[in-house]
């Protein structure tokens, strides 16, 4: 099962590549932003899991 953070990273990469291919700088930036969001979500989820294990 893919988590939301991974989906955001993949979708973001697709948008970034689409923007590069079409020359759409806004689409490229949206993709990079979505990837960053996915990476941040992953880090938050990793921290949550570590904290739950310590309980």
C-alpha positions, 0 to 999 in steps of 0.5 A: 500500500502506498502512503500519501507521502509517497504518492505526493512525491511521485505525483510531484516528480511527474509534474516537475518532469512535465513542466520541464518537458513543456517549458512550464516553469509554474508546473515544474515549481508545483511539482517540486513543492509537492515533492517537498511536501511528501518528503516532509510528511514522510519525516513526520510519519517516521518520527511519529512511528519512533515515538509510538515504539517508545511508549 
